[in-house]
Amino acid sequence: MRDTILEHDISRITDLAKQGKRADGRALDEMREFSVVKDKFENAEGSAIVRLGKTEVVAGIKMEVGKPYPDSQDEGAISVGAELVPIAHPDYESGPPSPIEIEVARVVDRGIRESKSIDFKKLCIKEGEAVWVSYFDFYAINSDGNLFDAGSIAALVCFMNSRIPKINVDNKIIKHEYEGKIELKRLPVLTTFVKVGGRILLDPTYVEEKAAEARYSVATTEDGFISAMQKGVGGSFTLDEVNYMIDLGFKTGNEVRKKLQKV
């Protein structure tokens, strides 16, 4: 029965898109409202609960002392993980990371990493021996589409408010004591689109994702830098469509940043 209902919904969503309309009344180029609760979890170095429409994610950062990579002996690192738990949607299952979990995590990671917003050298404790590794993980607890952008917003909130733990002479973390913060030089915001019925839709819902002919995400910064792009699903975009999405990505990203700076 659920598949039959979904097929009906996809047909309706496609017909609406062809008319320049959406089921929730938004314009094609309109993002859903989002809200943020920060620093909710005291055992995390930074945390956030983000609601994007009906999509909701819980996120946190844990800092650990680790060994530097062989090719970057004086730089710390970040690691991004995404988990789509079964309570979030019937599509999700427990077990090893699914392809969508891997894709979402990698795109969110790339948007931050390639923006050069974090100076990894400042996460070095002792060159060649010890560095800070920042583990950012987010969990979908309700999914109504566009976990890419929800995860991106959660990551920015967490990194903007993260604390660096104090360590002793043996580089062991002193629990519940902190010194300094992770500094962000810029705020890379991920913006995701789908093509439905030949039209471009910003910030897709779950059914719009299911109806999508193609998906595209772009991470932009306030100083005109594109740090990540990702094409998903089948189908294709024209060059004009890509340029349109990039331009709208910069505009939407600036609006998101203004709101985040007030959180």
C-alpha positions as CSV (number, residue, x, y, z in Angstrom):
1,M,0.0,0.0,0.0
2,R,2.8,2.4,0.9
3,D,4.4,1.9,-2.5
4,T,1.1,2.6,-4.3
5,I,0.6,5.8,-2.2
6,L,4.2,6.9,-3.0
7,E,3.7,6.4,-6.7
8,H,0.6,8.6,-6.5
9,D,2.5,11.2,-4.6
10,I,5.4,11.2,-7.0
11,S,3.0,11.7,-9.9
12,R,1.3,14.6,-8.1
13,I,4.6,16.2,-7.2
14,T,5.8,15.9,-10.8
15,D,2.6,17.5,-12.2
16,L,2.9,20.3,-9.7
17,A,6.5,21.0,-10.5
18,K,5.7,21.2,-14.2
19,Q,3.2,24.0,-13.2
20,G,5.8,25.8,-11.1
21,K,4.2,24.7,-7.8
22,R,5.1,22.5,-4.8
23,A,2.9,20.5,-2.5
24,D,3.9,22.5,0.6
25,G,3.2,25.8,-1.1
26,R,6.8,27.0,-1.4
27,A,8.2,28.6,-4.5
28,L,10.6,26.4,-6.5
29,D,13.6,28.5,-5.3
30,E,12.5,28.7,-1.6
31,M,14.2,26.9,1.3
32,R,12.2,25.5,4.2
33,E,12.5,27.3,7.5
34,F,15.2,25.9,9.8
35,S,15.8,26.1,13.6
36,V,18.9,25.4,15.7
37,V,19.4,24.4,19.3
38,K,23.1,24.5,20.2
39,D,25.2,23.1,23.0
40,K,22.5,20.7,24.2
41,F,24.8,17.8,25.1
42,E,27.3,18.6,27.8
43,N,29.6,15.6,27.0
44,A,30.2,16.8,23.5
45,E,32.8,19.5,22.6
46,G,30.1,21.0,20.4
47,S,26.5,19.9,19.7
48,A,23.4,20.9,17.8
49,I,19.8,19.9,17.0
50,V,18.7,21.1,13.6
51,R,15.2,21.1,12.2
52,L,14.9,21.8,8.5
53,G,11.2,21.6,7.8
54,K,10.2,18.2,9.2
55,T,13.7,16.9,8.8
56,E,15.6,16.7,12.1
57,V,19.2,15.8,12.9
58,V,21.1,15.6,16.1
59,A,24.9,16.2,15.9
60,G,28.0,16.5,18.0
61,I,31.7,16.8,18.0
62,K,34.2,14.8,20.1
63,M,37.9,15.8,20.1
64,E,40.5,13.2,20.5
65,V,44.3,13.2,20.5
66,G,45.7,11.2,17.6
67,K,48.7,10.6,15.5
68,P,49.2,13.0,12.5
69,Y,49.0,11.6,8.9
70,P,52.4,10.8,7.4
71,D,52.0,13.6,4.7
72,S,50.8,16.2,7.2
73,Q,52.9,15.9,10.3
74,D,52.0,19.3,11.7
75,E,48.2,19.2,11.0
76,G,45.2,17.9,12.8
77,A,42.2,16.4,11.1
78,I,38.4,16.2,11.0
79,S,36.2,13.1,10.4
80,V,32.6,13.3,9.4
81,G,30.0,10.5,9.9
82,A,26.3,10.3,9.2
83,E,23.8,7.7,10.5
84,L,20.3,7.4,9.3
85,V,18.6,5.4,12.0
86,P,15.3,3.4,11.5
87,I,13.3,5.7,13.7
88,A,13.9,8.5,11.2
89,H,12.2,6.8,8.2
90,P,11.0,3.3,7.1
91,D,13.6,3.4,4.3
92,Y,16.5,3.2,6.8
93,E,17.9,0.0,8.3
94,S,20.3,-0.8,11.1
95,G,23.7,-2.2,10.0
96,P,26.8,-1.2,8.1
97,P,26.8,2.3,6.5
98,S,24.5,2.5,3.5
99,P,25.5,4.2,0.3
100,I,23.4,7.3,1.1
101,E,25.0,7.6,4.6
102,I,28.4,7.4,3.0
103,E,27.5,10.0,0.3
104,V,25.9,12.4,2.8
105,A,28.9,12.3,5.1
106,R,31.5,12.7,2.3
107,V,29.7,15.7,0.8
108,V,29.3,17.5,4.2
109,D,33.0,16.7,5.0
110,R,34.2,18.0,1.6
111,G,32.3,21.2,1.9
112,I,34.1,22.0,5.1
113,R,37.5,20.5,4.4
114,E,37.9,22.0,0.9
115,S,36.7,25.5,2.0
116,K,40.0,25.8,4.0
117,S,37.8,27.2,6.8
118,I,39.7,25.3,9.4
119,D,43.5,25.9,9.9
120,F,44.5,22.3,10.6
121,K,48.0,23.5,11.7
122,K,46.3,25.1,14.7
123,L,45.1,21.6,15.7
124,C,48.7,20.4,16.0
125,I,49.8,19.6,19.6
126,K,53.4,18.4,18.8
127,E,54.6,18.0,15.2
128,G,55.0,14.5,14.2
129,E,53.6,13.1,17.5
130,A,50.2,14.4,18.5
131,V,47.4,16.3,16.9
132,W,43.7,17.0,17.5
133,V,41.2,14.9,15.5
134,S,37.7,16.3,15.5
135,Y,35.0,13.7,15.0
136,F,31.8,15.2,13.8
137,D,28.8,12.8,13.7
138,F,25.2,13.5,12.9
139,Y,22.1,11.3,13.3
140,A,18.8,11.7,11.4
141,I,16.0,11.2,13.8
142,N,13.3,12.3,11.5
143,S,13.7,12.4,7.7
144,D,11.6,14.4,5.3
145,G,14.3,15.0,2.7
146,N,17.6,16.9,2.2
147,L,19.8,15.5,4.9
148,F,22.7,17.0,3.0
149,D,21.8,20.6,3.9
150,A,20.6,19.7,7.4
151,G,23.9,17.9,8.1
152,S,25.8,20.9,6.7
153,I,24.0,23.3,9.0
154,A,24.5,21.1,12.0
155,A,28.2,20.8,11.2
156,L,28.7,24.5,11.0
157,V,26.8,25.1,14.3
158,C,28.9,22.5,16.0
159,F,32.3,23.7,14.7
160,M,31.4,27.4,15.4
161,N,30.7,26.5,19.0
162,S,33.2,23.7,19.6
163,R,35.7,23.7,22.6
164,I,39.2,22.3,22.6
165,P,39.8,20.2,25.8
166,K,42.8,20.8,28.1
167,I,45.5,18.1,28.1
168,N,48.1,17.2,30.6
169,V,51.9,16.8,30.0
170,D,51.2,13.3,28.7
171,N,48.7,14.6,26.1
172,K,45.8,13.0,28.0
173,I,42.5,14.9,28.0
174,I,41.4,16.5,31.3
175,K,37.7,15.8,31.4
176,H,35.4,18.9,31.5
177,E,38.2,21.4,31.2
178,Y,38.7,23.4,28.0
179,E,41.0,25.9,26.4
180,G,40.3,27.7,23.2
181,K,38.0,26.9,20.3
182,I,38.2,25.8,16.7
183,E,38.3,28.9,14.6
184,L,36.5,29.0,11.2
185,K,37.8,31.4,8.6
186,R,34.6,31.1,6.6
187,L,31.3,29.4,6.7
188,P,30.7,26.9,3.8
189,V,27.0,26.3,3.4
190,L,25.7,23.3,1.4
191,T,22.7,23.9,-0.9
192,T,20.9,21.0,-2.5
193,F,18.6,20.9,-5.5
194,V,16.6,18.3,-7.5
195,K,15.1,18.3,-11.0
196,V,11.5,17.3,-11.0
197,G,9.3,17.5,-14.1
198,G,12.1,19.4,-15.8
199,R,12.1,22.1,-13.2
200,I,14.7,22.9,-10.5
201,L,13.6,22.7,-6.9
202,L,15.6,24.0,-3.9
203,D,15.7,22.0,-0.7
204,P,13.7,18.9,-1.7
205,T,11.3,17.0,0.6
206,Y,11.4,13.2,0.8
207,V,8.8,12.8,-1.9
208,E,10.5,15.4,-4.1
209,E,13.7,13.4,-3.8
210,K,11.8,10.2,-4.8
211,A,10.4,12.1,-7.8
212,A,13.8,13.5,-8.8
213,E,15.3,13.0,-12.2
214,A,18.7,14.3,-10.9
215,R,20.2,15.9,-7.7
216,Y,22.9,18.5,-7.3
217,S,24.6,20.0,-4.2
218,V,27.0,22.9,-4.0
219,A,28.9,24.3,-1.0
220,T,29.5,28.0,-1.2
221,T,31.3,30.6,1.1
222,E,30.6,34.2,1.9
223,D,33.7,35.3,-0.1
224,G,32.7,33.7,-3.4
225,F,34.4,30.3,-3.0
226,I,32.9,27.0,-4.1
227,S,34.3,24.2,-1.9
228,A,32.2,21.2,-3.1
229,M,29.9,19.9,-5.7
230,Q,28.0,16.7,-5.9
231,K,25.8,15.2,-8.7
232,G,23.5,12.4,-7.6
233,V,20.7,10.2,-8.9
234,G,20.4,9.6,-12.7
235,G,19.5,12.2,-15.2
236,S,21.4,15.4,-16.1
237,F,21.5,19.1,-15.9
238,T,22.2,21.7,-18.6
239,L,25.1,24.2,-18.2
240,D,22.5,27.0,-17.7
241,E,20.8,24.9,-15.0
242,V,24.1,24.3,-13.2
243,N,24.9,28.1,-13.3
244,Y,21.5,28.9,-12.0
245,M,21.9,26.5,-9.1
246,I,25.3,27.9,-8.2
247,D,24.0,31.5,-8.2
248,L,21.0,30.5,-6.1
249,G,23.4,28.5,-3.9
250,F,25.4,31.6,-3.1
251,K,22.2,33.6,-2.4
252,T,20.7,30.9,-0.2
253,G,24.0,30.4,1.5
254,N,24.3,34.0,2.5
255,E,20.8,33.9,4.0
256,V,21.7,30.8,6.0
257,R,24.9,32.4,7.3
258,K,23.1,35.5,8.5
259,K,20.8,33.3,10.5
260,L,23.6,31.1,11.9
261,Q,25.5,34.1,13.1
262,K,22.6,35.0,15.3
263,V,22.4,31.5,16.9
